[in-house]
Amino acid sequence: EVQLVESGGDLVQPGGSLRLSCAASGFTFSNSWMNWVRQTPGKGLEWVANIKEDGSKRNYVDSVKGRFTISRDNAKNSLFLHMDSLRVEDTAVYYCATPFGGSWHQWGQGTLVTVSS
Amino acid sequence: DIQMTQSPSAMSASIGDRVTITCRASQGINNDLVWFHQKPGKVPKRLIYSASSLQSGVPSRFSGSGSGTEFTLTISSLQPEDFATYYCLQRNSHPFTFGGGTKVEIK
């Protein structure tokens, strides 16, 4: 069974940093692009970033470029999102997700990041 | 960036109704379009990928069509469990972008 379990969400002050983790199991993690998606409470979905299977290519939404870094550890089947210079508008539930195309697809349960003073 | 315009933003429908939701891309995205729905407090669930491929386990009353810039999600006969918010996503080019969502409510 494919499982994605996020962790690391917390309450942090504006300007602070946080690292989110996503533990993957049930599939060959090292063969999959991986995504981070966020959802502001009560609002819509926003794709945040993704990373190629071997970590050699990373893409970001403009609003997080230069502040967020996506990374992965294929030996530990883990995906990360390091977030610096956090802003109030980064407050959201953050989900990790497998590639959106292809015959199967999975999201984690999400982890809540709250940026507030 | 590719903008995804989803319509309507909300709608009321009855059990058994045929429901159509549209997503329009600001530029051509081939068939790189995915549909999700999300119930309150739940994780989004993929319904359709590659514009018209039905996700395994999703009821056949859901169908997707379109290519290029115009895409449609159709529910042939709305069921009680289908009341949710529906989103499209383009995965043709980075940054990937979601539509604004369509909330389907009970009439």
Contacts between the chains, C-beta under 8 A, distances in Angstrom:
chain1	res1	chain2	res2	distance
A	35	B	96	7.7
A	44	B	87	6.9
A	44	B	98	6.2
A	44	B	99	8.0
A	44	B	100	5.6
A	44	B	101	4.8
A	45	B	36	7.8
A	45	B	38	7.9
A	45	B	44	6.6
A	45	B	87	5.6
A	45	B	89	7.7
A	45	B	98	4.5
A	45	B	101	7.6
A	46	B	98	6.6
A	47	B	89	7.2
A	47	B	95	6.1
A	47	B	96	4.1
A	47	B	97	6.7
A	47	B	98	6.6
A	50	B	94	7.7
A	50	B	96	7.5
A	59	B	94	4.1
A	59	B	95	6.7
A	60	B	95	7.1
A	61	B	95	4.5
A	62	B	1	7.3
A	62	B	95	6.8
A	95	B	43	6.9
A	95	B	44	7.8
A	100	B	34	4.9
A	100	B	46	7.4
A	100	B	49	6.8
A	100	B	89	6.1
A	100	B	91	4.8
A	100	B	96	7.3
A	101	B	32	7.2
A	101	B	34	7.3
A	101	B	49	5.7
A	101	B	50	6.4
A	101	B	91	6.1
A	102	B	49	7.2
A	103	B	53	7.9
A	103	B	56	7.0
A	104	B	56	7.3
A	105	B	46	4.7
A	105	B	49	7.1
A	105	B	55	7.2
A	107	B	43	4.8
A	107	B	44	6.1
A	107	B	45	8.0
A	108	B	43	7.5
A	109	B	43	6.1
A	110	B	43	6.7
